[in-house]
């Protein structure tokens, strides 16, 4: 009826009224009622929506190629999918990200949105499924059990690309600081005790290298995500998918996404195995742990400004207290720490969800998708925020750092080869007992001339990057 507020739709449980302007239908309606869990719709993960549309487009092209879907319908489905991939209708993907049914509600939501938009393109009203049906046409030759995992993998690949770029930005920012601080002498510490001298540049270079290593591990892990099970249908036997469909759909999906996708050698195995997601999550946890460690260091090195280490200054970005005037807190490292905690928790979730799969299907991929997507997107934002709002603006308190070296007992280790172990031990004991500096005592006792001592204490010498002058 023209101007009606609702349209009636039917499923195996009966009839329900659906808002007339909604592109989703009865299956989506029931899912929104059944899973009021997080309040977060699947549209919160746009990479997933784009991936679902890509899978549906590839399936339509394959079905047309095999003579199973008439060209007119296929063209409408393809056009609808391309609109979705262009960012349209994302607000119609309304089911909760965490849901029972192994992602069936997500797949049904996609089928209905694509079908109803395709119907409009064909000149029909939403819900007139006699002309083009969500299951009969959009879902032709498919099952949730091959559509959903394939879409999750494609979404993950594109999300990881964004994370890799953000990590490169952070790596470059740390590396730039390493160059800036290459001549700034400081004390290195082990177990929070004075160790031996180093440069602040070496300290920051280590952070850059840690990120570089993890970028490599992440790039390796994402390669496993390119293996898909599209064409497996329900359990991997390919039931209801015609001969040639799996390869045709894969070829079209690779063309649509630009990804070098491969069909799993054993589709029964691939339909139940979530090992690639576990591996990916493990690498994300590794990144989180090392990123959090680096942020711990930044907070410690900048502690103070008067009663802490006070070796570096983090750029002030907001007032730190509602009661203590002038206080500035290390809020950027703190937020990155919290993202790391979340990622580590998500890794446990993904591990348990992958382990809980039974027989020929894992029913818990929705929570895997949600946790994995959170970890990737939040780590990406954390890397960019840390680079731009913190690391880029760090300055060194060079006088504090130099004084700490000159007054540290650890300095005697650097002089040990030149004054001898026995003399170095005596200097260390006296310095500790009197509070006097090592360099001061060495000069006083005539163990080294001032020029020689100055040469030995040059940053590049104590940091091991150059030999002392003869």
C-alpha positions as CSV (number, residue, x, y, z in Angstrom):
1,X,0.0,0.0,0.0
2,X,1.4,3.4,-1.0
3,X,2.4,5.5,2.0
4,X,2.1,2.5,4.4
5,X,4.2,2.7,7.5
6,X,5.0,-1.0,7.4
7,X,5.1,-4.0,5.1
8,X,4.4,-7.6,6.0
9,X,7.0,-10.2,5.6
10,X,7.0,-14.0,6.2
11,X,9.5,-16.5,7.5
12,X,9.3,-20.0,9.0
13,X,8.0,-18.6,12.3
14,X,5.2,-16.6,10.7
15,X,4.4,-13.1,9.6
16,X,5.9,-9.8,11.0
17,X,5.5,-6.1,10.1
18,X,8.7,-4.5,9.0
19,X,9.1,-0.7,8.6
20,X,8.2,0.2,5.0
21,X,11.4,2.3,4.5
22,X,13.8,-0.4,5.9
23,X,16.1,-2.2,3.5
24,X,16.4,-5.0,6.0
25,X,13.6,-7.5,6.5
26,X,12.1,-10.1,8.8
27,X,15.2,-12.1,9.6
28,X,17.0,-8.9,10.6
29,X,14.1,-7.8,12.7
30,X,14.1,-11.0,14.7
31,X,17.9,-10.8,15.2
32,X,17.6,-7.3,16.6
33,X,15.0,-8.6,19.1
34,X,17.0,-11.7,20.0
35,X,20.5,-10.1,20.4
36,X,20.2,-6.8,22.3
37,X,23.7,-7.5,23.7
38,X,26.4,-4.8,23.0
39,X,24.3,-2.1,21.4
40,X,26.9,-2.0,18.7
41,X,25.6,-2.8,15.2
42,X,27.7,-4.6,12.6
43,X,27.8,-1.3,10.7
44,X,30.4,-0.2,13.4
45,X,32.8,-2.4,11.4
46,X,32.6,-0.8,8.0
47,X,35.3,-3.1,6.6
48,X,33.0,-6.0,7.3
49,X,30.1,-4.4,5.5
50,X,32.2,-3.7,2.5
51,X,33.5,-7.3,2.6
52,X,30.0,-8.7,2.8
53,X,29.0,-6.7,-0.2
54,X,32.1,-7.8,-2.1
55,X,31.2,-11.5,-1.4
56,X,27.6,-11.0,-2.5
57,X,28.8,-9.3,-5.7
58,X,31.3,-12.0,-6.5
59,X,28.6,-14.7,-5.9
60,X,26.2,-12.9,-8.2
61,X,28.8,-12.7,-11.0
62,X,29.7,-16.3,-10.5
63,X,26.1,-17.4,-10.6
64,X,25.4,-15.4,-13.7
65,X,28.6,-16.9,-15.4
66,X,27.3,-20.4,-14.6
67,X,23.8,-19.7,-15.9
68,X,22.1,-19.9,-12.6
69,X,21.1,-16.2,-12.1
70,X,19.5,-14.3,-15.0
71,X,21.6,-11.3,-16.1
72,X,19.0,-8.7,-15.2
73,X,18.9,-9.9,-11.6
74,X,22.6,-10.3,-11.4
75,X,23.2,-6.7,-12.7
76,X,20.8,-5.3,-10.0
77,X,22.6,-7.3,-7.2
78,X,26.0,-6.2,-8.4
79,X,24.8,-2.5,-8.6
80,X,23.4,-2.7,-5.1
81,X,26.6,-4.3,-3.8
82,X,28.7,-1.6,-5.4
83,X,26.6,1.1,-3.8
84,X,27.2,-0.5,-0.4
85,X,30.9,-0.7,-1.1
86,X,30.8,3.0,-1.9
87,X,29.5,3.7,1.6
88,X,25.8,3.7,1.0
89,X,23.2,1.9,3.2
90,X,25.6,1.0,5.9
91,X,23.1,2.3,8.4
92,X,20.8,-0.6,7.4
93,X,23.2,-3.2,8.8
94,X,21.6,-3.2,12.2
95,X,22.1,-6.6,13.9
96,X,24.3,-6.7,17.0
97,X,27.9,-7.6,16.4
98,X,27.7,-10.4,19.0
99,X,25.0,-12.9,18.0
100,X,24.2,-16.6,18.1
101,X,24.0,-18.6,14.9
102,X,27.6,-18.4,13.6
103,X,26.9,-15.1,11.8
104,X,23.6,-16.1,10.2
105,X,21.9,-12.9,11.3
106,X,24.7,-10.9,9.7
107,X,24.4,-12.8,6.4
108,X,20.6,-12.5,6.4
109,X,20.9,-8.8,7.1
110,X,23.2,-8.5,4.1
111,X,21.0,-10.6,1.9
112,X,17.9,-8.5,2.7
113,X,19.6,-5.1,2.3
114,X,21.1,-6.1,-1.1
115,X,17.8,-7.7,-2.3
116,X,15.7,-4.7,-1.4
117,X,18.0,-2.2,-3.0
118,X,18.3,-4.4,-6.1
119,X,14.4,-4.5,-6.2
120,X,14.3,-0.7,-6.2
121,X,16.9,-0.7,-9.1
122,X,14.6,-3.1,-10.9
123,X,11.6,-0.8,-10.4
124,X,9.9,-2.8,-7.6
125,X,9.0,-1.9,-4.0
126,X,11.0,-3.2,-1.1
127,X,9.7,-6.6,0.1
128,X,8.4,-7.7,-3.3
129,X,10.6,-10.8,-3.1
130,X,8.7,-12.6,-5.9
131,X,10.8,-10.5,-8.3
132,X,14.2,-11.0,-6.5
133,X,14.6,-12.9,-3.3
134,X,17.2,-12.5,-0.5
135,X,17.8,-16.2,-0.1
136,X,16.9,-17.6,-3.5
137,X,18.8,-15.0,-5.5
138,X,21.3,-13.0,-3.3
139,X,22.3,-16.0,-1.3
140,X,22.3,-18.4,-4.2
141,X,25.0,-21.1,-3.9
142,X,26.0,-19.8,-0.5
143,X,25.8,-20.5,3.2
144,X,26.5,-18.3,6.2
145,X,29.3,-20.7,6.9
146,X,31.3,-19.8,3.9
147,X,30.1,-16.2,3.4
148,X,30.7,-15.0,6.9
149,X,34.3,-16.3,7.4
150,X,35.3,-15.1,4.0
151,X,34.0,-11.6,4.7
152,X,35.7,-11.6,8.1
153,X,39.0,-12.4,6.5
154,X,38.7,-9.8,3.8
155,X,37.7,-7.2,6.4
156,X,40.7,-8.2,8.5
157,X,43.1,-7.8,5.6
158,X,42.0,-4.3,4.9
159,X,42.0,-3.3,8.6
160,X,45.5,-4.7,9.0
161,X,46.7,-2.6,6.1
162,X,45.6,0.5,8.1
163,X,47.4,-0.7,11.2
164,X,50.6,-1.4,9.3
165,X,50.6,2.1,8.0
166,X,50.0,3.6,11.4
167,X,52.9,1.5,12.9
168,X,55.2,2.8,10.2
169,X,54.3,6.3,11.2
170,X,55.1,5.6,14.8
171,X,58.3,3.8,13.9
172,X,59.5,6.7,11.8
173,X,58.6,9.1,14.6
174,X,60.7,7.2,17.2
175,X,63.5,6.9,14.6
176,X,63.5,10.6,14.1
177,X,63.8,11.2,17.8
178,X,66.7,8.7,17.9
179,X,68.6,10.9,15.4
180,X,67.7,14.0,17.3
181,X,69.0,12.6,20.6
182,X,72.0,10.7,19.2
183,X,74.5,12.9,21.2
184,X,72.5,13.1,24.4
185,X,74.3,11.1,27.1
186,X,72.4,9.3,29.8
187,X,72.6,6.4,32.1
188,X,71.1,3.1,31.1
189,X,69.4,1.1,33.7
190,X,68.8,-2.6,34.4
191,X,66.3,-3.6,37.1
192,X,65.8,0.1,37.7
193,X,69.4,0.3,38.9
194,X,72.2,2.3,37.3
195,X,73.9,0.1,34.6
196,X,76.2,1.7,32.0
197,X,76.1,4.9,30.0
198,X,74.3,5.1,26.7
199,X,72.6,7.8,24.6
200,X,69.0,8.8,24.6
201,X,69.1,8.2,20.9
202,X,70.0,4.6,21.4
203,X,67.0,4.3,23.8
204,X,64.6,5.7,21.3
205,X,66.1,3.7,18.4
206,X,65.2,0.5,20.3
207,X,61.6,1.6,20.4
208,X,61.7,2.1,16.6
209,X,63.3,-1.3,16.0
210,X,60.7,-3.1,18.2
211,X,57.9,-1.6,16.1
212,X,59.7,-2.5,12.9
213,X,60.0,-6.1,14.0
214,X,56.4,-6.3,14.9
215,X,55.4,-4.9,11.5
216,X,57.2,-7.8,9.9
217,X,55.4,-10.3,12.1
218,X,52.0,-8.7,11.3
219,X,52.7,-8.8,7.6
220,X,53.5,-12.5,7.9
221,X,50.3,-13.2,9.8
222,X,48.0,-11.5,7.4
223,X,49.2,-13.7,4.6
224,X,47.3,-16.6,6.2
225,X,44.1,-14.6,6.1
226,X,44.1,-14.7,2.3
227,X,42.9,-18.3,2.3
228,X,39.1,-18.5,2.1
229,X,36.4,-21.2,2.1
230,X,33.9,-19.5,-0.3
231,X,32.1,-22.4,-2.1
232,X,32.2,-24.7,1.0
233,X,28.6,-23.9,1.8
234,X,27.4,-25.5,5.0
235,X,30.2,-27.7,6.2
236,X,32.7,-27.8,3.4
237,X,31.2,-30.3,1.1
238,X,29.9,-27.7,-1.3
239,X,26.4,-28.9,-1.1
240,X,24.0,-26.7,-3.3
241,X,26.9,-25.0,-5.0
242,X,27.3,-26.1,-8.6
243,X,30.5,-27.4,-10.1
244,X,32.9,-24.6,-10.9
245,X,31.2,-22.2,-8.5
246,X,34.0,-22.0,-5.8
247,X,36.7,-21.1,-8.4
248,X,34.5,-18.7,-10.2
249,X,33.4,-16.9,-7.0
250,X,37.0,-16.8,-5.8
251,X,38.2,-15.3,-9.1
252,X,35.5,-12.6,-9.1
253,X,36.1,-11.8,-5.4
254,X,39.9,-11.4,-6.0
255,X,39.0,-9.1,-8.9
256,X,36.6,-7.0,-6.8
257,X,38.9,-6.7,-3.8
258,X,42.3,-6.7,-5.5
259,X,43.5,-9.3,-3.0
260,X,45.4,-12.5,-4.0
261,X,42.8,-14.8,-2.4
262,X,43.2,-18.6,-2.6
263,X,40.6,-21.3,-2.0
264,X,41.5,-23.6,0.9
265,X,42.7,-27.0,-0.3
266,X,40.4,-28.8,2.2
267,X,37.1,-26.9,2.6
268,X,35.8,-29.1,5.4
269,X,38.9,-28.2,7.4
270,X,38.7,-24.6,6.5
271,X,35.1,-24.2,7.5
272,X,35.8,-25.3,11.1
273,X,39.3,-24.0,11.7
274,X,39.9,-20.6,13.2
275,X,43.7,-21.0,13.5
276,X,44.5,-18.0,11.3
277,X,42.5,-15.7,13.5
278,X,44.3,-17.1,16.6
279,X,47.7,-16.5,15.0
280,X,46.7,-13.0,14.0
281,X,45.4,-12.2,17.5
282,X,48.7,-13.5,18.9
283,X,50.7,-11.1,16.8
284,X,48.4,-8.2,17.8
285,X,49.0,-9.2,21.5
286,X,52.7,-9.1,20.8
287,X,52.4,-5.6,19.4
288,X,50.3,-4.5,22.3
289,X,52.7,-5.9,24.9
290,X,55.8,-4.2,23.4
291,X,53.9,-0.9,22.7
292,X,52.7,-0.9,26.3
293,X,56.3,-1.5,27.6
294,X,57.5,1.5,25.5
295,X,54.8,3.6,27.0
296,X,55.7,2.5,30.5
297,X,59.2,3.7,29.8
298,X,58.0,7.1,28.5
299,X,55.9,7.6,31.7
300,X,58.8,6.6,33.9
301,X,61.4,8.7,32.1
302,X,59.2,11.8,32.1
303,X,58.1,11.4,35.8
304,X,58.4,14.5,37.9
305,X,58.9,17.2,37.0
306,X,60.9,17.7,40.2
307,X,60.5,14.5,42.2
308,X,60.8,11.9,39.5
309,X,63.3,10.9,36.8
310,X,62.7,14.0,34.8
311,X,64.9,12.9,31.9
312,X,62.5,13.8,29.1
313,X,59.5,16.0,28.7
314,X,56.3,14.8,27.1
315,X,54.4,17.5,25.3
316,X,51.6,18.9,27.6
317,X,48.2,18.2,25.9
318,X,45.7,18.9,28.7
319,X,45.5,19.9,32.3
320,X,46.2,17.0,34.6
321,X,44.2,17.7,37.7
322,X,41.0,19.2,38.9
323,X,42.6,19.9,42.3
324,X,46.4,20.3,41.7
325,X,47.2,23.5,39.7
326,X,49.9,23.1,37.1
327,X,49.9,19.3,37.1
328,X,50.3,17.7,33.7
329,X,49.9,13.9,33.3
330,X,51.2,11.5,30.6
331,X,47.7,10.9,29.3
332,X,48.8,9.8,25.8
333,X,51.0,6.9,27.0
334,X,48.2,6.1,29.5
335,X,45.6,5.7,26.8
336,X,47.9,3.5,24.7
337,X,48.5,1.3,27.8
338,X,44.8,0.8,28.1
339,X,44.4,-0.1,24.4
340,X,47.1,-2.7,25.0
341,X,45.2,-4.1,28.0
342,X,42.1,-4.4,25.8
343,X,44.0,-6.2,23.0
344,X,45.5,-8.7,25.5
345,X,42.0,-9.4,26.8
346,X,40.7,-9.7,23.3
347,X,43.3,-12.3,22.6
348,X,41.9,-14.4,25.4
349,X,38.4,-14.0,23.9
350,X,39.6,-15.0,20.5
351,X,41.5,-18.0,21.8
352,X,38.5,-19.3,23.8
353,X,36.1,-18.7,20.9
354,X,38.4,-20.6,18.5
355,X,38.8,-23.5,20.9
356,X,35.0,-23.7,21.5
357,X,34.1,-24.7,18.0
358,X,32.6,-28.1,17.7
359,X,32.7,-30.6,14.8
360,X,32.2,-29.1,11.4
361,X,31.6,-25.4,12.3
362,X,32.8,-22.8,14.8
363,X,29.6,-20.9,15.9
364,X,31.6,-18.2,17.7
365,X,33.1,-16.2,14.8
366,X,30.9,-13.2,15.6
367,X,32.8,-12.5,18.8
368,X,36.1,-13.3,17.0
369,X,35.3,-10.6,14.4
370,X,34.3,-8.1,17.1
371,X,37.4,-8.7,19.2
372,X,39.8,-8.8,16.3
373,X,38.4,-5.7,14.7
374,X,38.5,-3.8,18.0
375,X,42.2,-4.8,18.5
376,X,43.2,-3.8,15.0
377,X,41.4,-0.5,14.8
378,X,42.2,0.6,18.3
379,X,45.9,-0.3,17.9
380,X,45.9,1.7,14.7
381,X,44.4,4.8,16.5
382,X,46.8,4.3,19.4
383,X,49.9,4.2,17.2
384,X,48.9,7.4,15.4
385,X,47.9,9.2,18.6
386,X,51.2,8.2,20.3
387,X,53.2,9.4,17.3
388,X,51.4,12.7,16.7
389,X,50.4,13.7,20.2
390,X,53.4,12.5,22.2
391,X,56.6,11.2,20.6
392,X,56.9,13.9,18.0
393,X,57.0,16.6,20.7
394,X,59.3,14.9,23.3
395,X,62.3,17.0,24.4
396,X,65.3,16.0,26.5
397,X,66.5,17.4,29.7
398,X,70.1,17.2,28.7
399,X,71.6,18.7,31.8
400,X,69.7,16.3,34.1
401,X,70.8,13.4,31.9
402,X,74.5,14.5,31.9
403,X,74.5,15.1,35.6
404,X,73.1,11.7,36.3
405,X,75.9,10.1,34.2
406,X,78.6,12.1,35.9
407,X,77.2,11.2,39.4
408,X,76.4,7.6,38.7
409,X,78.5,4.8,40.1
410,X,77.7,3.0,36.8
411,X,80.1,5.4,35.0
412,X,83.1,3.6,36.4
413,X,82.3,0.6,34.3
414,X,83.0,2.6,31.2
415,X,86.4,3.6,32.7
416,X,87.3,0.2,33.9
417,X,89.4,-0.7,30.8
418,X,91.5,2.4,31.3
419,X,92.1,2.6,35.1
420,X,91.9,-1.1,35.9
421,X,89.4,-3.1,37.9
422,X,91.0,-2.6,41.3
423,X,91.1,1.2,41.0
424,X,87.6,1.2,39.5
425,X,86.3,-0.7,42.4
426,X,87.9,1.7,44.9
427,X,86.5,4.7,43.0
428,X,83.0,3.1,43.0
429,X,83.2,2.4,46.8
430,X,84.3,6.0,47.6
431,X,81.8,7.6,45.3
432,X,79.0,5.6,46.9
433,X,80.1,6.4,50.4
434,X,80.7,10.1,49.8
435,X,78.2,11.0,47.1
436,X,80.9,12.5,45.0
437,X,81.0,11.9,41.2
438,X,83.1,9.2,39.6
439,X,84.7,11.6,37.1
440,X,85.6,14.0,39.9
441,X,87.3,11.3,41.9
442,X,89.2,10.0,38.9
443,X,90.6,13.4,38.2
444,X,91.4,14.1,41.9
445,X,93.4,10.8,42.2
446,X,95.2,11.5,38.9
447,X,94.1,8.2,37.3
448,X,93.4,10.0,34.0
449,X,94.2,13.4,32.7
450,X,91.2,15.7,32.1
451,X,91.6,15.6,28.3
452,X,91.7,11.8,28.3
453,X,88.7,11.6,30.6
454,X,86.7,14.0,28.5
455,X,87.5,12.0,25.4
456,X,86.4,8.8,27.1
457,X,83.1,10.3,28.2
458,X,82.1,11.5,24.7
459,X,78.6,10.2,24.0
460,X,79.7,8.2,20.9
461,X,82.4,6.5,22.9
462,X,80.4,5.5,26.0
463,X,77.5,4.5,23.7
464,X,79.8,2.1,21.8
465,X,79.5,3.7,18.4
466,X,83.1,5.0,18.2
467,X,86.5,4.1,19.6
468,X,88.1,6.5,22.0
469,X,90.9,8.7,20.7
470,X,94.4,7.3,21.5
